[in-house]
């Protein structure tokens, strides 16, 4: 038990976030993290992976305003169910709310033009910055914050497309978690006490979600009464390397919001029909997911995720010019590289690179300069020998596939 506790402490994302120079928290903005350059490299890799996979899956990326008129949130139902957790402002004698979630903005984009049944399913993805008021005592690093980015998507589908689209969403979630090596558990959350809409629509939505889980033969637990106020949901709890469970992804089926905003499309019969909305997130939020993977990997990220994949360590000033050339070549191949050209002993540079958990180091001395090569070191494995630039680029690219 003590060893697990010590491992938890060693992997604490707040501790590692500071040691690895990823993010900091400041009194000037409680619960609103400041990302340092290395943290942005890590965060950008998460977002780039998200964007690539969503383009391949047929999503269109959108962005909606952070602040919108209060009446929008009253119409959507968030005001009645959520206003105590929202921030407000007033501009030109108009009351505004800072968005706690992105769904109403996606609805407004859907309604911005006439839609045909041929356009559906319409998949909008958004890395949406949201703000929610959390009590100051509950704030915790990146796990519980007031300002965070949800990897939202809102799908507008015909009734006959619901199950097929749910299957595709679950395939995408499986692909994402597999990329990080996560196993996960599944939970179906049903109608809460403060639900919106009719019981019949709720029953239909719950049947659709449960039917897809049964089709896929997924083990799931039913969480009675824990659905969102506008629809039931499937929640995904990922399991980290220490066996801890973290709720991240969610898929919610919503018949209510399209009805409240009178969303329509023209059907094959030339009549107006109402789409059904699927809300879903995979990371949950970038901040929370970052905290989880920092602790899961203990800051020792796989090559594709590492903020700096290679650190170049020239032994003396005489080797700096060639080290710059090596850096230029590696960056041209799309690798993230850092050059440590300080006038320090190479042993110190190696120890510091190890502490920063950089996957690969390249030492450059007289022999390497003469041979136009590098002495390659891998974290935890040590010296891999002298290799040419062509060989090292092939090795790193093979590892990134």
LUMTIDREN-118135 format. One line per 8 residues: their letters; for each residue z, x, y of C-alpha. Coordinates in Angstrom, 2 decimals, always signed. Layout:
// residues N
a> Z/X/Y | ...
// end
This chain:
// residues 401
xxxxxxxx> +0.00/+0.00/+0.00 | +0.88/+2.84/+2.36 | -2.46/+4.55/+1.68 | -4.36/+1.36/+2.60 | -2.31/+1.03/+5.77 | -3.00/+4.64/+6.73 | -6.72/+4.09/+6.07 | -6.66/+1.00/+8.30
xxxxxxxx> -5.01/+3.02/+11.08 | -7.47/+5.90/+10.64 | -10.42/+3.48/+10.91 | -9.06/+1.48/+13.88 | -12.10/+0.77/+16.04 | -10.15/+1.14/+19.30 | -9.00/+4.63/+18.28 | -12.46/+5.65/+17.03
xxxxxxxx> -14.14/+4.02/+20.02 | -12.25/+6.39/+22.28 | -12.53/+9.49/+20.06 | -16.29/+9.05/+19.50 | -16.85/+8.03/+23.13 | -18.35/+4.63/+22.30 | -16.52/+2.19/+24.60 | -13.45/+1.85/+26.79
xxxxxxxx> -11.34/-1.01/+28.12 | -10.35/-1.04/+31.80 | -7.65/-2.91/+33.72 | -10.29/-3.84/+36.29 | -11.96/-6.17/+33.73 | -9.56/-7.23/+30.94 | -11.36/-8.27/+27.77 | -14.73/-7.09/+29.11
xxxxxxxx> -15.66/-3.79/+27.44 | -17.37/-0.87/+29.16 | -20.01/+0.77/+26.96 | -20.33/+4.56/+27.17 | -23.71/+6.28/+26.56 | -23.07/+6.85/+22.83 | -21.83/+3.28/+22.44 | -25.04/+2.03/+24.04
xxxxxxxx> -27.12/+4.07/+21.59 | -25.26/+2.40/+18.71 | -25.43/-1.05/+20.28 | -29.14/-0.67/+21.06 | -29.87/+0.23/+17.44 | -28.15/-2.99/+16.31 | -30.15/-4.99/+18.85 | -33.46/-3.25/+18.03
xxxxxxxx> -32.95/-4.00/+14.32 | -32.17/-7.63/+15.23 | -35.33/-7.93/+17.34 | -37.60/-6.35/+14.72 | -36.33/-8.57/+11.90 | -36.54/-11.73/+14.01 | -40.11/-11.04/+15.10 | -41.05/-10.61/+11.43
xxxxxxxx> -39.29/-13.90/+10.61 | -41.28/-15.87/+13.21 | -38.71/-16.10/+16.02 | -39.56/-16.01/+19.72 | -37.04/-14.27/+21.95 | -35.78/-16.08/+25.06 | -33.17/-15.46/+27.74 | -31.26/-18.16/+29.61
xxxxxxxx> -29.10/-17.92/+32.77 | -25.46/-16.88/+32.52 | -24.43/-19.55/+35.04 | -25.68/-23.16/+35.10 | -24.56/-26.37/+36.80 | -21.40/-28.00/+35.50 | -23.19/-31.31/+34.91 | -25.26/-29.63/+32.16
xxxxxxxx> -22.08/-28.79/+30.24 | -20.77/-32.32/+30.75 | -23.98/-33.69/+29.28 | -23.97/-31.31/+26.31 | -20.38/-32.20/+25.36 | -19.00/-28.71/+25.95 | -17.03/-29.93/+28.96 | -15.05/-32.46/+26.92
xxxxxxxx> -14.45/-30.11/+24.02 | -14.32/-26.67/+25.60 | -13.71/-26.63/+29.37 | -10.26/-25.03/+29.07 | -11.96/-21.90/+27.71 | -14.69/-21.77/+30.39 | -15.03/-19.99/+33.73 | -16.28/-21.81/+36.83
xxxxxxxx> -17.78/-21.09/+40.20 | -19.07/-22.98/+43.22 | -22.35/-22.21/+44.99 | -23.85/-24.25/+47.89 | -21.23/-26.97/+47.30 | -22.42/-27.29/+43.69 | -20.07/-26.74/+40.74 | -21.31/-24.22/+38.18
xxxxxxxx> -20.00/-23.00/+34.83 | -20.49/-19.58/+33.28 | -21.94/-20.21/+29.86 | -19.59/-19.99/+26.84 | -22.58/-20.42/+24.51 | -26.35/-20.52/+24.81 | -27.40/-23.79/+23.16 | -27.95/-25.98/+26.28
xxxxxxxx> -30.21/-23.30/+27.80 | -32.35/-23.27/+24.64 | -32.59/-27.07/+24.83 | -33.80/-26.88/+28.44 | -36.53/-24.42/+27.39 | -37.55/-26.77/+24.57 | -37.77/-29.65/+27.06 | -39.73/-27.62/+29.63
xxxxxxxx> -43.05/-28.85/+28.18 | -44.40/-31.51/+25.84 | -44.11/-30.55/+22.20 | -46.29/-31.46/+19.22 | -45.28/-31.69/+15.57 | -47.71/-28.80/+15.01 | -45.39/-26.47/+16.98 | -42.42/-27.11/+14.71
xxxxxxxx> -40.46/-25.37/+13.40 | -39.85/-23.70/+16.76 | -37.47/-20.73/+16.45 | -35.85/-19.41/+19.65 | -33.69/-16.28/+19.38 | -31.42/-15.05/+22.17 | -29.04/-12.16/+22.60 | -27.01/-14.24/+25.02
xxxxxxxx> -24.20/-12.86/+27.17 | -21.37/-15.42/+27.20 | -17.86/-15.60/+28.66 | -14.85/-17.40/+27.23 | -11.32/-17.39/+28.55 | -8.99/-15.84/+25.99 | -5.27/-15.42/+26.67 | -4.52/-11.86/+27.80
xxxxxxxx> -2.07/-11.37/+24.93 | -4.77/-12.13/+22.34 | -7.29/-9.54/+23.59 | -7.95/-6.81/+21.04 | -10.56/-4.06/+21.52 | -13.98/-5.47/+20.65 | -12.61/-8.01/+18.17 | -11.23/-10.46/+20.75
xxxxxxxx> -12.87/-10.25/+24.18 | -13.75/-12.46/+27.13 | -17.31/-11.20/+27.63 | -19.60/-10.77/+24.63 | -23.17/-11.13/+23.40 | -23.90/-13.71/+20.72 | -26.98/-13.19/+18.55 | -27.86/-16.83/+18.88
xxxxxxxx> -30.88/-18.62/+17.55 | -31.79/-22.27/+18.00 | -34.38/-23.80/+15.72 | -36.05/-27.11/+16.46 | -37.34/-28.66/+13.24 | -38.71/-31.88/+11.81 | -36.53/-33.73/+9.35 | -38.82/-32.77/+6.45
xxxxxxxx> -38.43/-29.07/+7.40 | -34.62/-28.89/+7.42 | -33.99/-27.52/+3.95 | -36.88/-25.06/+3.97 | -35.72/-23.63/+7.31 | -32.12/-23.41/+6.12 | -33.31/-21.41/+3.11 | -35.20/-19.03/+5.43
xxxxxxxx> -32.12/-18.60/+7.62 | -29.98/-17.77/+4.59 | -32.63/-15.28/+3.39 | -32.48/-13.56/+6.79 | -28.67/-13.43/+6.74 | -28.78/-11.92/+3.26 | -31.25/-9.27/+4.44 | -29.07/-8.35/+7.43
xxxxxxxx> -25.82/-7.98/+5.51 | -27.61/-6.07/+2.74 | -28.79/-3.52/+5.34 | -25.13/-2.67/+6.07 | -24.03/-2.88/+2.44 | -21.81/-5.93/+2.97 | -20.91/-8.47/+0.31 | -19.92/-11.85/+1.72
xxxxxxxx> -18.23/-15.14/+0.96 | -19.50/-18.56/+2.05 | -17.59/-21.53/+3.49 | -18.88/-25.04/+4.27 | -17.01/-26.63/+7.20 | -17.13/-30.43/+7.49 | -16.63/-33.11/+10.18 | -13.71/-32.41/+12.58
xxxxxxxx> -11.54/-35.08/+14.20 | -13.19/-34.66/+17.62 | -16.75/-35.03/+16.28 | -19.66/-36.39/+18.35 | -22.16/-38.91/+17.03 | -22.28/-41.24/+14.04 | -20.64/-40.73/+10.65 | -23.99/-41.43/+8.92
xxxxxxxx> -25.71/-38.54/+10.70 | -22.77/-36.29/+9.91 | -22.96/-37.23/+6.23 | -26.69/-36.50/+6.22 | -26.17/-33.09/+7.86 | -23.39/-32.16/+5.42 | -25.59/-33.20/+2.47 | -28.42/-30.97/+3.73
xxxxxxxx> -26.19/-27.92/+4.11 | -24.45/-28.42/+0.79 | -27.78/-29.14/-0.94 | -29.19/-25.78/+0.14 | -26.10/-23.93/-1.09 | -26.37/-25.71/-4.45 | -30.12/-24.95/-4.66 | -29.32/-21.26/-4.21
xxxxxxxx> -26.42/-21.43/-6.68 | -24.12/-19.90/-4.07 | -20.37/-19.99/-4.64 | -18.79/-21.67/-1.62 | -15.48/-23.05/-0.43 | -15.23/-26.34/+1.50 | -13.20/-26.08/+4.71 | -12.39/-29.71/+5.52
xxxxxxxx> -12.52/-30.73/+9.19 | -13.46/-27.30/+10.59 | -17.04/-28.05/+11.67 | -18.25/-27.70/+15.27 | -17.89/-30.87/+17.37 | -21.67/-31.43/+17.19 | -22.31/-30.67/+13.53 | -21.16/-29.23/+10.18
xxxxxxxx> -21.65/-25.52/+9.49 | -21.87/-22.80/+6.90 | -19.76/-19.75/+7.76 | -20.26/-16.29/+6.30 | -17.29/-13.98/+5.74 | -18.33/-10.37/+5.17 | -16.15/-8.01/+3.15 | -15.67/-4.48/+4.46
xxxxxxxx> -15.04/-1.30/+2.47 | -11.28/-2.01/+2.48 | -11.83/-5.53/+1.10 | -10.94/-7.23/+4.39 | -12.76/-10.47/+5.22 | -14.41/-11.03/+8.62 | -16.05/-14.29/+9.72 | -19.39/-13.38/+11.32
xxxxxxxx> -22.49/-15.46/+10.65 | -22.72/-19.20/+11.01 | -25.39/-21.87/+10.47 | -24.87/-25.27/+12.09 | -26.94/-28.40/+11.73 | -27.02/-30.56/+14.84 | -28.44/-34.10/+15.22 | -26.34/-34.71/+18.37
xxxxxxxx> -27.59/-32.38/+21.09 | -31.31/-33.27/+20.75 | -30.28/-36.91/+21.09 | -28.04/-36.26/+24.14 | -30.85/-34.40/+25.92 | -33.58/-36.77/+24.63 | -35.58/-33.96/+23.05 | -38.88/-35.17/+21.66
xxxxxxxx> -42.09/-34.09/+20.01 | -45.26/-36.07/+19.40 | -45.58/-36.78/+15.69 | -48.69/-36.92/+13.52 | -48.73/-40.68/+14.15 | -48.90/-39.98/+17.92 | -45.40/-41.43/+18.36 | -42.40/-39.70/+19.98
xxxxxxxx> -39.96/-38.27/+17.43 | -36.63/-36.45/+17.82 | -36.29/-32.91/+16.41 | -33.21/-31.67/+14.61 | -31.53/-28.52/+15.90 | -30.24/-25.63/+13.79 | -27.81/-23.28/+15.55 | -27.25/-19.94/+13.88
xxxxxxxx> -25.86/-16.45/+14.42 | -25.81/-13.48/+12.02 | -23.79/-10.74/+13.69 | -21.70/-13.50/+15.27 | -21.32/-11.36/+18.34 | -22.52/-7.82/+18.96 | -19.00/-6.79/+20.05 | -17.18/-8.15/+17.02
xxxxxxxx> -19.81/-6.81/+14.62 | -19.59/-3.38/+16.26 | -15.83/-3.37/+15.74 | -16.30/-4.29/+12.08 | -18.92/-1.63/+11.33 | -16.96/+1.06/+13.20 | -14.02/+0.32/+10.89 | -16.20/-0.23/+7.79
xxxxxxxx> -17.92/+3.16/+8.16 | -14.90/+4.82/+9.77 | -17.25/+5.95/+12.53 | -19.25/+7.92/+9.93 | -22.43/+5.89/+10.37 | -25.54/+6.08/+8.20 | -28.34/+8.12/+9.77 | -30.24/+5.09/+11.14
xxxxxxxx> -27.16/+3.87/+13.05 | -25.59/+7.12/+14.23 | -25.63/+7.39/+18.06 | -26.76/+11.03/+17.76 | -28.49/+11.76/+14.48 | -28.85/+15.51/+15.04 | -26.90/+18.06/+17.08 | -28.64/+21.35/+17.87
xxxxxxxx> -26.34/+24.38/+18.10 | -27.87/+27.58/+19.52 | -25.69/+30.62/+18.80 | -26.28/+32.27/+22.17 | -28.14/+31.82/+25.43 | -31.07/+33.78/+24.00 | -31.70/+30.91/+21.58 | -31.55/+28.07/+24.14
xxxxxxxx> -35.29/+27.98/+24.94 | -36.24/+27.52/+21.27 | -33.42/+24.96/+20.88 | -35.01/+22.97/+23.73 | -38.36/+23.07/+21.89 | -36.70/+21.83/+18.68 | -35.03/+19.00/+20.61 | -38.38/+18.04/+22.16
xxxxxxxx> -40.11/+17.96/+18.74 | -37.37/+15.84/+17.15 | -37.27/+13.38/+20.06 | -41.05/+13.02/+19.85 | -40.51/+11.88/+16.26 | -38.12/+9.16/+17.52 | -34.87/+10.88/+16.51 | -31.72/+10.76/+18.65
xxxxxxxx> -30.76/+14.35/+19.43 | -28.05/+16.17/+21.38 | -28.15/+19.84/+22.38 | -24.90/+21.79/+22.68 | -25.92/+24.86/+24.67 | -22.43/+25.74/+25.93 | -21.39/+29.40/+25.87 | -18.94/+28.77/+23.01
xxxxxxxx> -18.66/+30.21/+19.51 | -20.89/+28.41/+17.01 | -17.91/+27.76/+14.70 | -16.25/+25.70/+17.45 | -19.48/+23.80/+18.08 | -19.78/+22.98/+14.36 | -16.15/+21.74/+14.18 | -16.64/+19.54/+17.24
xxxxxxxx> -19.91/+18.10/+15.86 | -18.06/+17.33/+12.59 | -15.29/+15.58/+14.54 | -17.93/+13.58/+16.43 | -19.29/+12.58/+12.98 | -22.86/+13.68/+13.74 | -24.83/+13.41/+10.45 | -26.88/+16.62/+10.82
xxxxxxxx> -26.48/+19.90/+12.70 | -29.14/+22.52/+13.29 | -27.90/+26.05/+13.97 | -30.35/+28.41/+15.71 | -29.81/+32.20/+15.75 | -31.99/+35.32/+15.65 | -33.36/+34.65/+12.14 | -34.24/+31.04/+12.94
xxxxxxxx> -35.87/+32.04/+16.22 | -37.95/+34.69/+14.48 | -39.04/+32.27/+11.71 | -39.39/+29.29/+14.10 | -37.05/+27.36/+11.81 | -33.49/+25.97/+11.80 | -30.40/+26.41/+9.67 | -29.63/+22.83/+8.57
xxxxxxxx> -26.11/+21.55/+8.00 | -25.12/+18.09/+6.78 | -21.78/+16.55/+7.63 | -19.33/+16.81/+4.69 | -21.87/+18.82/+2.64 | -22.14/+21.97/+4.73 | -25.06/+24.41/+4.90 | -28.37/+23.24/+3.37
xxxxxxxx> -30.26/+26.46/+4.16 | -33.01/+27.53/+6.52 | -35.88/+25.02/+6.78 | -39.04/+24.68/+8.84 | -39.40/+21.97/+11.48 | -41.99/+20.18/+9.34 | -39.57/+20.14/+6.37 | -36.61/+18.92/+8.41
xxxxxxxx> -38.61/+16.13/+10.06 | -39.88/+14.94/+6.66 | -36.33/+15.02/+5.24 | -34.85/+13.00/+8.11 | -37.69/+10.46/+8.12 | -37.36/+9.98/+4.36 | -33.67/+9.25/+4.83 | -34.45/+6.70/+7.56
x> -36.81/+4.64/+5.37
// end
